[in-house]
Amino acid sequence: MVLTSPSVHERIRASASVTARGVAHDLEFQAMATRCRVSFSTSPAGGKAFAAAVLQWVADFETRYSRFLPDSLISRINQSAGVNWVDIDAETQQIFALCDEAHFLTRGVFDPTALPLIRLWNWRADPPVIPGNAEVAAAMKLVGWRKVQRARGKVFLPTPGMSIDLGGIGKEFAVDRVAHLAMQHGITSALVDFGQDVFALGVPTDGRPAWHIGLEDPKQPGKCWAGLAVKNQAVASSGDYVRRFELDGKRYGHILDVRTGQPAANGCCAVSVMAPTCTLAGLFATAAFVLGPEEGIKVMESTQNVNGAITTETGRVHTRRFYEYVVS
């Protein structure tokens, strides 16, 4: 007997649960290697239809863009590196256009072609192994978003071994799209939370003027150091205090600096950002972590309606308006 693994759609549907209390609904499921939750308010019939639409859209998205699935679009693009162009649809063109904007706004530290470096720095290895300078240099030759060739409806990675990973933008993009999907279903109050990447749509139906989002303390995981009051805004955080290893007294995190080919090491522990979209919030959170406290704050301050705070090994710095959103 041949055993086959369940499809992404089957896996996500099997993990899903929906609870309802009057008009309040909570949808929870596992997707994109994280726990996802959507809290929303609508009628019982509307809740059932919206939950089904969310599961379908997220499963379609993971099926197309996960680099861990050999038949995904991203895997086909990577497998065709140095060989041939790959046809892409309008949604993929939109995502790659967002990558262009993100690469520019983050001063190049966001780079979807960093996968050769990500594979090299395997923080899950036991015991951990530090790659040599020659290995890092070889991987860096395969990195560079500007090297990617694109034309209408198609894309080409010009060098064998080049590869794309949307891990730095995909989950956040999905959060934004699910929030938009809620609006298409007539829902005006929802909280979309995919692994602590959050979009707060409208306000809660319990009378509060805003959604309250807790920010985890990297020095005391599981506890919050502050809470934010947000509506029609996104909050995303980035840090290396969970996924890291230590060797010979030095800490190596999973967030890489594509400019050096090394894990970011500038005293940052975590960054939390508020922005109009979760895509932007996630990009600026990771970029600020890589750039460091001083440059990280500058890059956030340079973009309208973006605010954040950086927790360092010695303290905390923040944008000028950050504390306008902090609740006690």
Secondary structure, DSSP 8 states (H G I E B T S, - for coil): -------HHHHHHHH-EEEEETTEEEEEEEETTEEEEEEEE--HHHHHHHHHHHHHHHHHHHHHH-TTSTTSHHHHHHHTTTT--EE--HHHHHHHHHHHHHHHHTTT---TT-HHHHHHS-TT-SS-----HHHHHHHHTT--GGG-EEETTEEE--STT-----TTTHHHHHHHHHHHHHHHTT---EEEEETTEEEEES--TTS-SSEEEEEE-TTSTTSEEEEEEESSEEEEEEESSSSEEEETTEEEES-EETTTTEE--SSEEEEEEEESSHHHHHHHHHHHHHH-HHHHHHHHHTSTT-EEEEEESS-EEE-TTGGGSEE-
